[in-house]
Amino acid sequence: MGMEWKDRIKSRRLDLGLTLEKVAQAVGVSAATISRWERGEISSLNADKVACLANVLQVTPDYLMGWEIPPQEGQLNNVYFNFAREAQENNIDPDDIRIAIDMIRKLKRKHSKK
């Protein structure tokens, strides 16, 4: 059996290195509320909080609530779609994105050799 929504919240928060306080501030609730969600003490969330929480945790609301299966290896994570959307909205040329990616790769190789 897969994770329950309460477990998905905590798992994603920890995966992203976010504190209860950071998530709470972004969602507009108290850290105690986030903690209660993670422990399953609050059995339901309203739709606007689910959407906001999913955004903060970089997943879809459907995934967060367990209504969709997690992305399989090789599938794009929402964070990459968000980058693509932002690039398009800001009219960033795809060639410029390719140059930036190549520069990042070179920097990563340079740092991994040290």
ABEGO torsion letter per residue (X at the ends): XBBBAAAAAAAAAAAAGBBAAAAAAAAGBBAAAAAAAAAGABABBBAAAAAAAAAAAGBBAAAAAGABBBBBBGBBBAAAAAAAAAAAAAGBBAAAAAAAAAAAAAAAAAAAAX
